[in-house]
Amino acid sequence: MGQQFKVDTDQLTQFGNSLTHAHTALNEAREALAHVRTGQIGTKELDEACDNFNMRWHYGAKELGERVKEITKGVMANRDNYQEIEKALDAAFKKQGGAH
């Protein structure tokens, strides 16, 4: 069974790092748009539409960012758990005199 189930902890680390970068990019985009206000874009209708979008985008990006942050924590925790299991198995094999 062990040969059919493999976890590449380096890839989990890379995935976690990618998620961290995505979270940072989302926050940067949200912060950049936070400064845009009505009266800066064009017509009254366009300004209102942009302001409405900005409010929804700000909320949605914040919520998405929080979820990405939580997923990142979970991925990294799983990686750490797999690494600990590998170390424990390696130690057990060495204790028993087996090769790993």
Z-matrix of the N, CA and C atoms (Angstrom, degrees):
N
C 1 1.443
C 2 1.523 1 110.60
N 3 1.324 2 117.76 1 -37.41
C 4 1.449 3 121.71 2 -178.31
C 5 1.510 4 113.09 3 -61.21
N 6 1.318 5 116.68 4 -27.25
C 7 1.460 6 119.44 5 -179.93
C 8 1.526 7 112.03 6 -77.55
N 9 1.309 8 118.15 7 -21.28
C 10 1.453 9 120.88 8 -179.68
C 11 1.522 10 112.60 9 -88.65
N 12 1.310 11 117.42 10 -20.92
C 13 1.460 12 121.52 11 -178.50
C 14 1.515 13 108.79 12 -115.72
N 15 1.337 14 115.33 13 112.52
C 16 1.457 15 119.73 14 -179.51
C 17 1.518 16 109.03 15 -132.06
N 18 1.308 17 114.70 16 142.22
C 19 1.457 18 121.30 17 177.72
C 20 1.518 19 107.37 18 -122.38
N 21 1.313 20 116.04 19 125.29
C 22 1.459 21 121.26 20 176.80
C 23 1.520 22 107.45 21 -95.24
N 24 1.336 23 115.90 22 101.23
C 25 1.462 24 119.63 23 -175.81
C 26 1.528 25 112.05 24 -66.81
N 27 1.332 26 117.27 25 -26.88
C 28 1.471 27 119.37 26 175.60
C 29 1.527 28 110.71 27 -65.00
N 30 1.329 29 116.24 28 -38.86
C 31 1.463 30 118.82 29 177.50
C 32 1.522 31 111.37 30 -69.02
N 33 1.321 32 117.72 31 -34.87
C 34 1.468 33 119.93 32 175.09
C 35 1.526 34 109.90 33 -63.28
N 36 1.315 35 116.93 34 -38.63
C 37 1.462 36 120.82 35 177.15
C 38 1.526 37 110.12 36 -63.81
N 39 1.326 38 117.10 37 -46.04
C 40 1.467 39 120.89 38 178.67
C 41 1.528 40 111.13 39 -61.39
N 42 1.323 41 116.65 40 -41.82
C 43 1.460 42 120.80 41 178.72
C 44 1.527 43 110.28 42 -63.46
N 45 1.324 44 116.31 43 -44.52
C 46 1.464 45 120.32 44 177.55
C 47 1.519 46 111.73 45 -60.58
N 48 1.332 47 116.66 46 -41.19
C 49 1.463 48 120.51 47 177.53
C 50 1.531 49 111.32 48 -64.78
N 51 1.321 50 116.89 49 -39.96
C 52 1.471 51 120.65 50 177.43
C 53 1.524 52 110.71 51 -62.40
N 54 1.313 53 116.57 52 -41.92
C 55 1.462 54 120.42 53 177.91
C 56 1.527 55 111.03 54 -64.41
N 57 1.318 56 117.00 55 -38.89
C 58 1.465 57 120.70 56 177.46
C 59 1.524 58 110.62 57 -62.30
N 60 1.331 59 116.56 58 -43.18
C 61 1.470 60 120.34 59 177.75
C 62 1.530 61 111.27 60 -64.17
N 63 1.325 62 116.84 61 -39.10
C 64 1.467 63 120.53 62 178.32
C 65 1.525 64 110.29 63 -63.96
N 66 1.314 65 116.85 64 -41.43
C 67 1.466 66 121.43 65 178.51
C 68 1.525 67 110.28 66 -62.02
N 69 1.320 68 116.51 67 -43.59
C 70 1.465 69 121.24 68 178.82
C 71 1.523 70 110.51 69 -62.62
N 72 1.330 71 117.12 70 -44.71
C 73 1.466 72 121.32 71 -179.58
C 74 1.531 73 111.14 72 -63.18
N 75 1.320 74 116.94 73 -40.31
C 76 1.463 75 120.77 74 177.32
C 77 1.519 76 110.95 75 -61.91
N 78 1.317 77 116.49 76 -44.81
C 79 1.462 78 119.75 77 179.02
C 80 1.519 79 111.92 78 -63.37
N 81 1.322 80 116.71 79 -40.32
C 82 1.464 81 120.26 80 179.05
C 83 1.525 82 110.83 81 -64.19
N 84 1.325 83 117.13 82 -42.51
C 85 1.467 84 120.54 83 178.99
C 86 1.522 85 110.64 84 -65.12
N 87 1.315 86 116.36 85 -41.65
C 88 1.466 87 120.86 86 179.62
C 89 1.523 88 110.60 87 -63.38
N 90 1.312 89 116.56 88 -43.47
C 91 1.459 90 120.64 89 179.86
C 92 1.531 91 111.43 90 -66.56
N 93 1.332 92 117.10 91 -37.86
C 94 1.465 93 120.40 92 179.67
C 95 1.529 94 110.86 93 -65.41
N 96 1.321 95 116.69 94 -39.60
C 97 1.467 96 120.10 95 -179.75
C 98 1.528 97 112.53 96 -77.16
N 99 1.311 98 117.37 97 -18.72
C 100 1.464 99 120.12 98 -177.70
C 101 1.522 100 112.27 99 -64.29
N 102 1.325 101 117.08 100 -21.82
C 103 1.459 102 120.82 101 -176.79
C 104 1.530 103 113.18 102 -88.75
N 105 1.330 104 116.85 103 -10.28
C 106 1.467 105 120.42 104 -180.00
C 107 1.524 106 108.27 105 -81.99
N 108 1.306 107 116.76 106 127.47
C 109 1.464 108 121.66 107 -179.06
C 110 1.523 109 110.70 108 -130.12
N 111 1.319 110 114.75 109 165.21
C 112 1.446 111 122.22 110 178.26
C 113 1.518 112 110.16 111 -56.09
N 114 1.326 113 115.46 112 144.39
C 115 1.459 114 120.42 113 179.01
C 116 1.511 115 112.90 114 94.61
N 117 1.328 116 117.06 115 -1.99
C 118 1.458 117 120.45 116 -178.73
C 119 1.524 118 112.84 117 -107.83
N 120 1.304 119 118.31 118 -9.51
C 121 1.458 120 120.69 119 -172.10
C 122 1.532 121 112.28 120 -100.67
N 123 1.317 122 118.02 121 -52.68
C 124 1.460 123 119.76 122 -175.56
C 125 1.516 124 111.78 123 176.98
N 126 1.322 125 116.06 124 -120.31
C 127 1.457 126 121.38 125 -178.28
C 128 1.529 127 110.53 126 -69.83
N 129 1.333 128 114.54 127 163.79
C 130 1.464 129 119.87 128 -179.77
C 131 1.533 130 110.76 129 -59.02
N 132 1.335 131 117.05 130 -44.35
C 133 1.468 132 120.98 131 -178.78
C 134 1.525 133 110.80 132 -64.35
N 135 1.326 134 115.80 133 -42.67
C 136 1.456 135 119.40 134 179.51
C 137 1.528 136 110.42 135 -66.13
N 138 1.328 137 116.28 136 -41.68
C 139 1.458 138 120.19 137 178.27
C 140 1.526 139 111.30 138 -60.64
N 141 1.338 140 116.66 139 -43.93
C 142 1.468 141 120.50 140 179.47
C 143 1.524 142 111.25 141 -64.98
N 144 1.335 143 115.89 142 -42.18
C 145 1.465 144 119.59 143 178.97
C 146 1.528 145 110.65 144 -63.81
N 147 1.317 146 116.52 145 -42.17
C 148 1.465 147 120.24 146 179.02
C 149 1.522 148 111.37 147 -66.69
N 150 1.310 149 116.46 148 -39.64
C 151 1.459 150 120.03 149 179.12
C 152 1.529 151 110.50 150 -65.06
N 153 1.327 152 116.76 151 -41.84
C 154 1.460 153 121.90 152 177.52
C 155 1.526 154 110.31 153 -62.39
N 156 1.334 155 115.87 154 -45.96
C 157 1.465 156 119.66 155 177.95
C 158 1.523 157 110.24 156 -60.89
N 159 1.312 158 116.43 157 -43.69
C 160 1.464 159 121.19 158 -178.34
C 161 1.525 160 111.15 159 -59.07
N 162 1.321 161 117.40 160 -42.52
C 163 1.468 162 120.59 161 179.06
C 164 1.530 163 110.67 162 -63.98
N 165 1.352 164 116.11 163 -44.87
C 166 1.460 165 119.30 164 179.84
C 167 1.526 166 110.80 165 -67.42
N 168 1.335 167 117.10 166 -41.67
C 169 1.455 168 121.58 167 179.37
C 170 1.529 169 110.01 168 -61.70
N 171 1.306 170 117.43 169 -45.95
C 172 1.458 171 122.22 170 -178.92
C 173 1.534 172 110.26 171 -57.31
N 174 1.321 173 116.17 172 -48.70
C 175 1.464 174 120.92 173 179.83
C 176 1.533 175 110.68 174 -64.35
N 177 1.342 176 116.60 175 -49.05
C 178 1.463 177 120.86 176 -177.31
C 179 1.520 178 112.40 177 -63.91
N 180 1.327 179 116.63 178 -42.00
C 181 1.461 180 120.09 179 179.80
C 182 1.526 181 110.72 180 -66.08
N 183 1.312 182 116.29 181 -37.66
C 184 1.474 183 119.70 182 178.23
C 185 1.529 184 110.30 183 -64.54
N 186 1.328 185 116.32 184 -46.07
C 187 1.465 186 120.36 185 179.09
C 188 1.524 187 111.23 186 -63.01
N 189 1.323 188 116.83 187 -45.09
C 190 1.457 189 121.01 188 178.96
C 191 1.521 190 110.49 189 -62.20
N 192 1.329 191 116.25 190 -42.13
C 193 1.457 192 120.41 191 178.30
C 194 1.514 193 112.51 192 -59.94
N 195 1.325 194 116.70 193 -41.14
C 196 1.466 195 120.13 194 178.41
C 197 1.523 196 111.34 195 -64.73
N 198 1.315 197 116.67 196 -38.80
C 199 1.461 198 119.95 197 178.98
C 200 1.529 199 110.79 198 -68.31
N 201 1.324 200 117.20 199 -41.09
C 202 1.468 201 120.91 200 177.03
C 203 1.524 202 109.77 201 -61.37
N 204 1.317 203 116.38 202 -40.51
C 205 1.469 204 121.47 203 178.95
C 206 1.531 205 110.46 204 -61.32
N 207 1.325 206 117.27 205 -43.70
C 208 1.465 207 121.38 206 179.74
C 209 1.531 208 111.20 207 -67.64
N 210 1.331 209 117.02 208 -39.98
C 211 1.470 210 120.51 209 177.66
C 212 1.521 211 109.57 210 -62.95
N 213 1.324 212 116.37 211 -41.58
C 214 1.463 213 120.83 212 178.55
C 215 1.522 214 110.76 213 -59.34
N 216 1.327 215 116.55 214 -45.47
C 217 1.469 216 120.29 215 178.02
C 218 1.524 217 110.55 216 -58.61
N 219 1.333 218 116.62 217 -42.94
C 220 1.459 219 120.78 218 -179.98
C 221 1.516 220 112.77 219 -64.94
N 222 1.332 221 116.40 220 -42.82
C 223 1.466 222 120.77 221 179.05
C 224 1.530 223 109.94 222 -61.78
N 225 1.313 224 116.38 223 -45.94
C 226 1.459 225 120.16 224 -178.10
C 227 1.536 226 111.47 225 -68.57
N 228 1.324 227 117.48 226 -35.95
C 229 1.463 228 120.80 227 176.73
C 230 1.531 229 110.03 228 -65.36
N 231 1.338 230 116.73 229 -41.59
C 232 1.464 231 120.08 230 177.25
C 233 1.519 232 110.82 231 -63.00
N 234 1.332 233 116.18 232 -42.78
C 235 1.459 234 119.97 233 177.44
C 236 1.530 235 110.07 234 -57.89
N 237 1.333 236 116.59 235 -47.30
C 238 1.462 237 120.55 236 -179.68
C 239 1.526 238 111.48 237 -60.86
N 240 1.327 239 116.49 238 -40.74
C 241 1.471 240 120.67 239 178.44
C 242 1.520 241 111.46 240 -63.46
N 243 1.336 242 117.06 241 -44.25
C 244 1.468 243 120.28 242 178.53
C 245 1.527 244 110.74 243 -63.08
N 246 1.331 245 117.15 244 -39.87
C 247 1.459 246 119.45 245 178.66
C 248 1.526 247 111.32 246 -64.58
N 249 1.319 248 117.41 247 -39.19
C 250 1.463 249 120.52 248 177.93
C 251 1.523 250 111.37 249 -65.73
N 252 1.324 251 116.93 250 -39.86
C 253 1.467 252 120.67 251 178.01
C 254 1.523 253 109.80 252 -63.20
N 255 1.343 254 116.44 253 -43.87
C 256 1.467 255 119.99 254 179.13
C 257 1.525 256 110.92 255 -60.87
N 258 1.333 257 117.03 256 -42.69
C 259 1.467 258 120.79 257 179.16
C 260 1.534 259 110.43 258 -63.92
N 261 1.321 260 116.60 259 -42.62
C 262 1.474 261 120.68 260 -179.53
C 263 1.525 262 110.70 261 -64.93
N 264 1.325 263 116.61 262 -42.59
C 265 1.467 264 119.68 263 178.26
C 266 1.528 265 110.94 264 -64.57
N 267 1.316 266 115.81 265 -42.43
C 268 1.461 267 120.59 266 179.00
C 269 1.526 268 110.43 267 -60.85
N 270 1.336 269 115.94 268 -44.50
C 271 1.466 270 120.44 269 179.06
C 272 1.522 271 110.95 270 -63.70
N 273 1.321 272 117.21 271 -40.29
C 274 1.471 273 121.28 272 -179.91
C 275 1.527 274 110.57 273 -64.97
N 276 1.336 275 117.02 274 -41.75
C 277 1.464 276 119.99 275 178.65
C 278 1.532 277 110.55 276 -65.05
N 279 1.313 278 116.96 277 -40.47
C 280 1.462 279 120.75 278 179.91
C 281 1.524 280 110.51 279 -66.28
N 282 1.315 281 115.92 280 -38.56
C 283 1.478 282 120.85 281 179.77
C 284 1.531 283 110.28 282 -64.41
N 285 1.316 284 116.38 283 -37.46
C 286 1.452 285 121.38 284 -178.97
C 287 1.533 286 111.79 285 -81.74
N 288 1.344 287 116.07 286 -5.55
C 289 1.459 288 119.51 287 178.66
C 290 1.515 289 113.09 288 86.18
N 291 1.304 290 116.73 289 7.12
C 292 1.447 291 120.15 290 178.29
C 293 1.517 292 111.59 291 -86.09
N 294 1.280 293 115.89 292 162.18
C 295 1.474 294 120.80 293 178.28
C 296 1.505 295 108.67 294 -95.94
N 297 1.326 296 115.18 295 144.18
C 298 1.476 297 120.73 296 177.95
C 299 1.504 298 108.75 297 -126.22
